[in-house]
Amino acid sequence: MFKFTCKAFDYVHRASQSPNHNFYFLEIQPFSSSLKSTQKPPNQHSFAVTYLINSCGFSPEKAHSASKYVKFETPEKPDSVLAFFRSHGLTQTQISNVIRTHPRLLLCDPEKTLLPKLEFLKSKGISSTDVTKIVYASPHFLKRSLEKIIIPSFNLFSNLLQSEEKTLAAIKSYSGLLLFDRQTHVIPNIETLREAGVPNANIMFLLTNQPRAFMTGSDRFRQVVKEVETMGFNPLRINFVTAVHALRAMAKSTWEKKVDVYRKWGWTEDEILVAFKKHPWCMTASEDKINGVMDFLVNKMGLESSLVARRPKLISLSLEKRTVPRCAVYQVLLSKGLINSNAISLMTLLMTSEKLFLEKLVNRHKEEAPELMQLYKGKLDLSS
């Protein structure tokens, strides 16, 4: 083959030097044609690829990739699946996202495979709107066995929480709750907390409000609990399980990055640890959020960085919807001499409830400073 190719190219070169070199094209036509016959015509899509692009919003690359596992030549079956999702309130965008997660759903019988799972959720009191949210948030739910995984998981959490209402709240908080092997994750992790001396009420609080915390391998979960114990958290207090959730949710490198951010604002190692023990959520805030809050409170409002360290909950407050609007009101009241900073601290103003804030600071001074309510609402509107 190599000799033939060399001779062919030699012939081409000599023929091109000839005045009658058009003969070359006639001579090599069979060789050229044989090459073309081994190539697929460009832009020729299978029916499945075209359907995924036009009906499901796939990119050509994603469609080609999915078509290796999803093969169909007629639209009837996939059309019935899309129609099923539409009839249950999913938008076209939501449907596309669900199908991109599990393309093989297009090949199922929706009445036999999908409907029983949705009907089970509705039978437990979950509204149609919330069912739609669960399907969209956790498309994997549709692939799990109703009898082997979904129903047993629901029953387990109902027994643990002693309430279907709390179980529904936990599922709405994290719809993936019904997807995991309960024997591998939930049960061993609950036992680890009990061994650490955590009261059952606090375990159930974590399971209801942060169920994702339990969806961790037992070895990793046990390691996190040990770290929390080493930090000096009291297992009898609710902050213990909150810290478990916070640490479980981040890699060691992420923790170190957050520590570095606080260090740049002058916090010592001891201050960071004390702040975490007071309010574990201060370490779950993003680096941008931490920097934004610290910049505003320290550089714009003049607070000492160490003072914020002693009130770490300030990091978790919404900068746009709480801290900035309230500080604007505070500054107007100070400028008009209507309050004394020694009598009402900025920290107290930020931490108090919305009802008390309006009652004590806005409505009380509406005659002397009628612009306060408009200023406050204006700041809130900007954050919307």
N, C-alpha and C positions, 0 to 999 in steps of 0.2 A: 504493500500500500504506500509506504514511504517513497519507494522508487517511482511508482506511478505518479505520485503527486509532484515529485521533482521534475519528472519528464513533462508533465502537463504545464508546469510553470515555465519551464524552458521553452516549450512550444509557444506559449502565450507571448513570451518576450520576443522570440524571433518573428512571430506573426505580426506583432505590433510594429516591427520595423519594416514590414513589407508594404508596398503601395496598396496592395489589395488586402489590407488587414481586416476588412469586414468578415473575411472568411473565418476569422477566429471566433466570432460570436456564434457562428453556425456550428462550429466544431465542439465548443464546450457546452453548448446548450443542454445536452443530456446530463452532463456532470452537475451543472447548476440546478437542473430540475430535480435530480435525485436528492440534493440537499434540501430543497424546499419541501419535498414530500415528507421529510421527517419532522418538520416544524408545525406547531399548531397555529392556525390563523389568529392574529392578534385581536384582542378585545372581544373574544368569543366567550360569553359567560354561560354557565349552566343555568337551568331554570331556578335552582335553589339560590344561586348567587344573586341573580337578578331580583328575585323575590325579597331576599334579605335586605338588599339595597333600597328597593322601591317601597316596600311595605313595612319594613322594620327599622329603617333609618341607619343601617349599617354602612360603614365606609367600605369601599371596594376591598381594601386589605382585610378588614375584619370579616367581610362576607366570604371571601375566598378561604380564610382560615376556618370559619365555622362550617363551611360546606363540606369539609372533610369528614365531619361527624354528623351532619344533618343533610340527608339526601331525600329529595322528593321531586316529583316531576309534574304534579298538579297542585293547584292552590286550595283544594277543598279542605284538607286537614288543617294546614296552618291558618287558613281564613277563619275556621271555626274557633281556634284558640284565640286569635286576636279579637274576634267578635265577643268571645266569652269575657275577656278582660274588659273590653269596653262596656259590656252590660253590667259589670260590677264596679264601675266608676273610675277605672284607671284612664288617665289621659294618654294621648299618643306618645308623649315623651316618657311617661312612666312605663308604658308597655314596652317601648323600645329598650329602656334600661333593663327591664326584667328579662326580655328575650336575649339581650346581649350577655347577661349573666348566665342564663341557661338556655341556649339555642334549642336544645333537644325538647324543650317544652312544646315546640311547634309540632312535634310528632305525636303528642299524647292525645287521648280522648278527654277533653276538658270536663265532661259530665261525670266521668268515672274517676279521673285522677285528681282534678283540681277542686271541683265543687264540694266533695265531702269535707275537705279540710276547711274551706271557708264556712260551710254550714256548721262545723263543729265550733269554730270561734264564735259565730253568731248565737249558737245555742247556749253559750256560756255568758251571754249578755254583752258581748263586744259589738258596738254599732257597726253598720256598714261602712261608715267613714273611717273608723279605726281599723277595720279589717283591710281596707284598701291601703292604709298607711303601713300596716304590718307587711303586706305582700310586697309593697314597693321598697320598704326598708330592708326586708330580709327575704329576697326571692328564693333563697335556699330552703325556706319553709315549705315551698311547693314541691320540693324534691324529697322531703323526708316522709317516712312511713307514718301514716296516721295511727295505725294500731300499735306499731312497735316503738315509736319514739314520741310523737306529739301527745297522744292521750296519756301514756304513762308519765311523761314529764309534767303535764298539767296537774295530774293527780298527786304527784309527788309534792309540788309546790303548794298545792291546796292543803295537803296534810301538814306540811312544815309551817305554813303561815296561819293555819287554822281559819282560813277565810278565802273564799273565792274572790271576794272584792279586792283583797290585797294581792291576790295572785294576778288578777286582771290588771291592777295598777303596775305590778312588776313587769308584766308582758308588754304593756304600753310603753313603759320606760325603756325596755330593751327587748325587742321582739325576738332576738336570737336566743332567748331563754329556753325556748322549746326545741332547740336544734341540737343541743349537746348531749353527750352520753352522761346521764346523771350519775352513774356509778363511778365514772372516771373523774369527773370534775366536782360536782356539787357536794355529794355526800362526804368524800374525803376532806374537802376544804372546810366544811362545817365542823367536822370532827377535830381538825387542826385548831380551829378557833376555840372550841370547847376545851381542848387540852391546855390551851394557853390561859384559861380562866375567864374567857369572855362570856358574860351572861347571855342566856338564850334570847332575851329581849333585844339586845344589841345586835346579835347575829341576824335576827329576823328583820331588824331595822335596815341593816345593810342589804339583805336579800331583797327587801321590798323596794328600797330607794336606789340602790346601786347593784342590781343583779349581775351586771357585767363583771363585777369583781370576782365572782365565783367561777367564771368561765376561763379558768387558768389551770394548767397542769398541776397536780398535787405537789410535786417537788418544788416547783417555782413558788407556789402559794406558801408552802411551809417555810421556804427561805425568806420570803417577804415578812411573814409573821415574826420570825426570829430577828430580823432587822429592826422591826418596830419595837420589839421587846428590848433590844440592845440600846435603843435610843432613849429608853426610860419611860415609855408610855404606860399608863395605868390601864390594864385590861378591863377594869370595871367601868371605865369611862367611855363614852361614845366616840371620843377622838381616836381611840385605839383602832376601831374598825375603819374610821375615815382615813387614817394614816395607811392602813393596809391597802385600801382602795387606791389611794394616791400613789403609793410606791409601786403597786402592781401595774399601774397604767403607764409607767415610764421606764425606759432603759436607764442603766447607770450613767451612760454618757449624757442623757437628757437631764438627769438630776444634777450632774456636775456643771452643765451649762447654766442652769438656773442659779446654782450657788455662785457661779462666776458673775452673773448679772447683779446679784445682791451685793457681792463683794465690791463691785465697781461703785455702788452707791454708799459704800462705807460700812456695810454691815460686817460684823465679825462672825467667825464660825459659831461662837456661842449664841449670838443674836439670831442667826439663821435657824439654829436648832430649836431655840426657845420659841421663835415665831412659828415654826412648823408644828411644834407640840401644842401651841395655842390654837392654831388654825391651819390644819394640813392643806387646805385648799390653796394656800398662798404659793405652794410649789407646783400646783397644777396649772396655774396661769401661764400663758405663753410669754416668751422673752419680750415680745413687743408690748404685751399688756403690762408687764412689770415695769418696763422702761417708761411707758406712757404715763402710768399712775405716779411713779416716783418723780418724773420730770415735772408733772403738774403740781403735785403737792409740795415738793422741795423747792423747785425753781420759780414757780409762779405764785404759790401760796405762802412760801417762806417757812414751811415746817422743817424741823430737824429730821434728818434721815433716821436717826435712832428712835425718834418718837413714833415714826411709822412702823419701825421694827417691833415696837411694843404693842402696836395695834394692827397686826397683819391682816385682819379682816378687811381693812381698807383696800388691799390689793384685789380682793375679789369683787368689790363693788363696781358697778358699771360706771366707767369714766364719763361716758356721754349722757347716760340717762339718770345718773344720780350725783356723782361727784361734781362735775362742772356746773350743772344748773343750781345746785344748792350753794356752791361756793359763790356764784354770782349774786345770789340773794344775800348771803352773808356779808359780802363786800359792800353792798349798798347800805345795809343796816349799820355797818361799822362807820361808813363815811358820813351818815346822817346822825351819828351818835345815838342811835336807837337801841343799841346793845353794847355791852362791854365784853371785850374778849376774855376778860378774867372771869366773868360770870357765866358766859356761854362759850365753851370751847368749840373750835372747828371740828374736833374729833366727835364731840357729842352731837353736833348738828348733822354730821354725815352718817352716824350710826343709828339715829333715832328713826322711828317708823314714819312712813309717809303722812299718816293722819296727824301724828303729833307735830311733825315738822310744819305742816300747813297751819295747824291750829296755833302753835306757839310763836311762829316766826313770820308767817305770811299774813294770815288773817288778822292777827293781833295788831299789826302795824299798817293795815290797809288805808287808814285815814292819813297818817303821816307819810306813808310811801305807797300811794295807790298804784304805782307802776310795778310793784313787786310781782303780782300774779301774772301780769302780761310778760314780764321779763322771764319769769320761771317757766311759763308755758312755751314761750318762744324758744328757750334753750332746749326744752324737751322735744319740741317739734323738729328742731335741727337734727336731733339724734335719730329721728324716725326714718 
